[in-house]
Amino acid sequence: MEEKKQLLFVIDRIRKLRGEKGMSQMELSNRANLSQSFLASIEAGKKQPSVLTIIKIANALEVSPKLFFQESETKTKQQIKDEIANLLELL
């Protein structure tokens, strides 16, 4: 399920950034050196982009490829203990 969630995040990010830049699928695909049909398939969730494809898209959008990946929030044991202590204080 995590993979599907990540893919949906990537698709949403591509659409959002493309829209913010005022680019059509055709323009983005040309700049990224991808076929328009392949980009359309990615945005429709029918194809999964490789990391190289994401980098090409990011470069074409003039953004960091990091924007296409969700950072998982990994908490340390101390952070978890602090959160529990804060919650217990509320009781």
C-alpha positions as CSV (number, residue, x, y, z in Angstrom):
1,M,0.0,0.0,0.0
2,E,2.9,2.4,0.7
3,E,4.1,2.0,-2.9
4,K,0.7,3.1,-4.2
5,K,0.6,6.0,-1.9
6,Q,4.0,7.1,-3.0
7,L,3.0,6.7,-6.7
8,L,-0.1,8.8,-6.1
9,F,2.1,11.5,-4.4
10,V,4.4,11.6,-7.4
11,I,1.6,11.8,-9.9
12,D,0.0,14.6,-7.9
13,R,3.3,16.5,-7.6
14,I,3.9,16.2,-11.4
15,R,0.4,17.6,-12.2
16,K,0.7,20.3,-9.6
17,L,4.1,21.6,-10.6
18,R,3.3,21.4,-14.3
19,G,0.2,23.5,-13.7
20,E,2.1,26.0,-11.6
21,K,4.6,26.4,-14.4
22,G,1.8,26.7,-16.9
23,M,3.1,23.8,-19.0
24,S,1.0,21.4,-21.1
25,Q,1.8,17.7,-21.1
26,M,3.3,18.2,-24.5
27,E,5.6,21.0,-23.4
28,L,6.8,19.1,-20.3
29,S,7.3,15.9,-22.3
30,N,9.4,17.8,-24.9
31,R,11.5,19.4,-22.2
32,A,12.0,16.1,-20.4
33,N,12.7,14.2,-23.6
34,L,9.8,11.8,-23.1
35,S,6.9,11.0,-25.3
36,Q,3.7,12.8,-24.6
37,S,1.8,9.5,-24.4
38,F,4.2,8.2,-21.8
39,L,3.8,11.3,-19.6
40,A,0.1,11.1,-20.0
41,S,0.2,7.4,-18.9
42,I,2.3,8.4,-15.8
43,E,-0.2,11.2,-14.9
44,A,-3.1,8.7,-15.4
45,G,-1.4,6.2,-13.1
46,K,-1.1,3.6,-15.8
47,K,2.7,3.7,-15.9
48,Q,5.2,4.0,-13.1
49,P,8.1,6.4,-13.7
50,S,11.6,5.2,-13.0
51,V,13.9,7.3,-10.9
52,L,15.7,8.5,-14.1
53,T,12.3,9.6,-15.5
54,I,11.5,11.5,-12.3
55,I,14.9,13.2,-12.6
56,K,14.2,14.2,-16.2
57,I,10.8,15.5,-15.2
58,A,12.2,17.5,-12.3
59,N,14.9,19.0,-14.5
60,A,12.3,20.0,-17.1
61,L,10.3,21.6,-14.4
62,E,13.4,23.2,-12.9
63,V,12.9,21.8,-9.5
64,S,14.7,19.3,-7.2
65,P,13.9,15.7,-7.7
66,K,13.5,15.5,-3.9
67,L,10.1,17.2,-4.3
68,F,8.8,14.0,-5.8
69,F,9.5,11.9,-2.7
70,Q,7.8,12.0,0.6
71,E,10.0,12.1,3.6
72,S,9.1,9.4,6.0
73,E,9.1,10.7,9.5
74,T,11.3,8.5,11.5
75,K,11.3,9.3,15.2
76,T,13.9,8.5,17.7
77,K,13.1,6.6,20.9
78,Q,13.6,9.9,22.8
79,Q,11.2,11.8,20.5
80,I,8.6,9.1,21.1
81,K,9.2,9.2,24.9
82,D,8.9,13.0,24.9
83,E,5.6,12.8,23.0
84,I,4.2,10.2,25.4
85,A,5.3,12.3,28.4
86,N,3.6,15.4,26.9
87,L,0.4,13.4,26.3
88,L,0.5,12.0,29.9
89,E,0.8,15.5,31.3
90,L,-2.5,16.4,29.6
91,L,-4.3,13.7,31.5
